[in-house]
Amino acid sequence: MNFLKKHFYALLFSIAIMSANSYVLLKTFVLSEAMVSVADATGTNQSSVSLTADTTSNDTGSVTRTDTSYSDDNISINITTGQTSDTTYYVADIKLTDASYLKTALANDTYGTNVTEKTSSQAERLGAIFAINGDYYGANSTGYVIKNGVLYRDTARSSDYEDLVVYSDGTFGTISENETTAQELIDSGVVQTFAFGPTLVKDGQIAVSTSDEVGRAMADNPRTAIGIIEEDDGSLHYIVIVSDGRTNESSGLTLYEMAELMQSYGVTTAYNLDGGGSSTMYFNGQVVNNPTTNGNISERAVSDIVYIGY
């Protein structure tokens, strides 16, 4: 009997030791994982604080944000709002130290016909500071498609409209697809093409008439346009304008009115991107304008965007 008691107490002691060891292991590994998760969650919450935050620091240097501005060592963006012809429009004045911060993206990171994603969704996924809709290349089967230096489509379109091209140094140009090949554009340093149009301002002069319109669209529309100001010091200075439209509060702009606006900001080249329900401006985590889809204030999913970011 004493023999059995001794073994019984020895067994209880062993179980106690094993339990203690198990607790130590659990505390060491399981609780440390929970601490990492909490730290991650805290980091996420901090990055989504109010957009009126003052100044922070990161790899880009000192970052200052407000509801209408962003600046760091490489990127400066200021948003203003205006009113003309019973239409509200939004202007982004953008200055960059390097052309690499002007980028494009494809919906769902996929090239293809009718592959779409909202501008804001693409921008959030990419961590963009600023974004607008692109040329909706996916709605067409022709037209050169070069995005971030990659050639996706080399079939020329038959439209009389020119393409906007962006070179690797960030400068703009306009070309006719009937006069060059997509590979020649790549060889000349083109990194982005936009095949929508028309060209609004060329060499500082308005390039459309009061009767010009895109296809069978209405004269007054939501619009998206991008332009460049040629600075004497060679710095990169862009103007982006997005107008509301098709609502009682904002009728929209004609191509000529958009060209006039662009010219008033001193651009040398300006180009009309996809408009209507596609027209969207995203900045600092929010949609700035009031996109309209089928008569409702709602974003329309698009095939590509233009954005500013790292």
N, C-alpha and C positions, 0 to 999 in steps of 0.2 A: 504494500500500500504506500509506504514511504517512497518507494522507487517511482510509483506512478505520480505521486504528488510532485516530486522533484522535476519529473519530465513535464508535468502540466504547467508548473510555474516557469520553467525554462521556455516553454512554448509561448506563454503569455508575454514574457519579456522580449522574445524575438519579434512577436507581432507588434509590440509597442515601438521597438527600434525601427522596424520597417515602416510603420505609420509615420513616425517622426521624419524619417528620410524622405518619404513620399511627400509630406507637407512641405519640406524644404525645397524639393524639386519643383513642386507646383508653384510655390511662392516665387522661386527664382525665375522660372521660364514663363508661366502663364501670366503672372501679374506684370512682368516686364513687357509682354506683348500688348497688354491692355494700356500700359503707359504710352507706348508708341502710337497706338490708335488714338488716344486722347490728344497727343501732341499733334498728330496729323489733322484731327478735327479742329483743333484750335487754330492751326495754320490756315485752314480753309475759311474759317469764320473771319479771321483777320483780313484775308484778302478780299472779302466781300462786304467790307464796311462801307459806310456812306460815301458816295462819289464826291462829296464835298470835302473830303479829307485834304489836309494842307500839304505837307511835304514828307516824303519818305525817302529812303536810300536803298538802292539795290545795285546790281551789276551795271546798270545804265547810268549810274551816278545819282544825283539828286532828282527825284521825281515830284513834280507838283501837279495836283489835279484839282479841278473844280468841276461844277456841272457843265461848264462851257469851254474848258481849256485843259490841255495836257502839255507838259514840257519835261524833258530830261536832257541829257547831254547831246542827244542825237536827233530827237524828234520834238517839234513844236506844232501844236494844233489848237486853233481857236475857232469856235463856232459862234456865228451870229445869225440872227433871224431878221428877215425883212418882209416887206409887203409891197406888191406892185400888181396892177391890173386885177384887183380883187383876188389876189393869190398870195399865199404865204410861202416863202422860200427860205432855205437854210444854206448858209455858206460856211464851208470849212476852208480856212486859210492854213495851209500845211507847209512847213519848212523842214527839210531833211539834210543831214550832213552826208548821207550816202544813199545811193540809188537802191541799195539792197533792201531798204525798209519799205519800198513800194512793191507790193507783191500782188499776185492773183491766186485764187484757189478754185478748185472744182467741187461741186456739190458731192458730199459723201466721199471726197477724195477719189472720185471715179470719173473718167472720161467716157461719155456715151450720150446717146440720144435720149432726151427727156429724162435724164437723171437730175432730180431737183432737190433743193434743200433751202430753207429760208435763209436770207442774208444774215440775220441775227444768230441763227443756229451755227452757220459756218464760222462766223466771227468769234463766237464764244468758244467753239471747239478749237480754234487756232490761237486763242488768246490775243486776238486783234485789239488794238487800241481804237481804230477807226475802220469803218468798212462801208462800201456802197455796192449795189448790184452791178454786175458786169454787162456783157452784151448778149446774154442768153444764147450762146453759141449752139446749145443742144436742141434748140427749136428748128435748126436748119441742117441741111445735109451738105451744104457747100459753104465756102468761106474759110480762109486760113485761120487755123487755131494754133497759136504759139503762146504758151503759158509758162512763165518762169524759165524761159530758155528752152523748153521742150516743145518739139513740133508734134502736134497731134493730128492735124488735118492739113493736107496740102492741095485740096481741090478748090480752085478759084471760083468765086461767085460771079454772077453775071450783072450784078447791080452796078449802076453808075456811081454809087456812093464810094468814097474813098475809105480805106481802113486807117485807123489810128495805130501807129507803131511806137513802142517805147524801147529805146536803146539801152544798152547795159550801163551807160553813164547817167540814165534817168531823163534824158532829153526826149522830146516828142517829135514825130514826123507824121506825114500823111502820104499814103501810097495807093496806087490803083493795082488791084490784083491782076488785071489783064496785062500789066506792064512788067511784072516781075514774078518770080517763083517764090514759094515759101522757103525753099532751101537757100535761095539768094538772100532772103531776109535774115535767116539765121546766120549766114556767112558774114553779113554786114553788121552783126551785133545786135539784132533785134531780139528782145527777150519777152515782149508782150505784143499781141495784136488784138484789136477790137474791130469786129466787122459788123457794125450796126450803122451808125451815122445818122445824118450827114455831118461833115465838118462844119462847125458853127463859126469859128474864127480862124483865119489863116493869115499869117504875117501881120497880125494885129487888126485886120479888117474883117468885118462881118462877111461870111461866105454863103449866107442863105438869103432868100428873098422873103417878102411878107406872105407869099403864096406857097412856099415850100412846106411839105408835110410828109410824114413817114407813112407810106402805103395809103390805106384808106382810113387812117386814124382821124379822130376829131381834132380840130385846130387847137383847142385848149386841153392840155393834158398834164398829169403829173410827169415830171421830167427828171432825168439824171444826166449831168454833164460834168466833164473833167477838163481842166485847162492848165496851162503852164505859163508862168511869168519868167521871162529870161532876165536873170539878174546879171549885173555887170561883173560881180565877183565870182560868177560861175556856180553859186549855191543853188540848190534845188528848191523851187518855190511853186507849189501847186494850188489851184483853186478848184474846189468841188462844190457844185450847186445842185441841190435836190429841191424840187417844188412839190407842194401838195396840189391836189386837183380832184375834179369830179365830185365835189361836195358843195353844199350850200355855203360853207364858210370859205372855200377856196376853189376857184374855177379851174385853175391850171394855166400853163403858159403855152404860147405858140413857139415854134422853133426860133422864129425871129426875135421874140421877146427874150428867150433864153440866151440867144447870141448877144443881144444888147446888154443883158446883165453881165455875161462873161467879159465882154469888151470893157465894160465900166470898171472892172477890177484889174485891167491892164494886162490881160493874157495875150500872148502872141499866137497860141494855138489852143483851140477848144473843140471838143468833140461830143456829140450826142450819143449817150449810151441807151440801153433799153429803158423804156419808160412805162407809163400806165401803172398797172398794179404792181410792176416790178420795182418801181422807184422807192428805194429804202436807204436811209442814212442811219448808221449805227455808230455810237460813240460812248466810250467809257462804260460799256455794259448795258446801254439802253438804246432803244430805237428813238431817234430824235424827231422824225417827221411823222406824218399820219398816212401810211400806205393804204391804198384802197384796192379791194378785191371784190368784184361783183357787187359793187355798191356799198360794201361794208368796210369799216376801218380795220384792215387786216393785211398782214404781209402775204405776198405771193411767193411761193417757192421758186427759186431760179437755179440756173445751171452753174453759175460762176459768180465770183465777187472780185472786187478790187479792195485791197486792204493795206493798212499801215501797221506794222508790228515787227517783232523780232523772230 
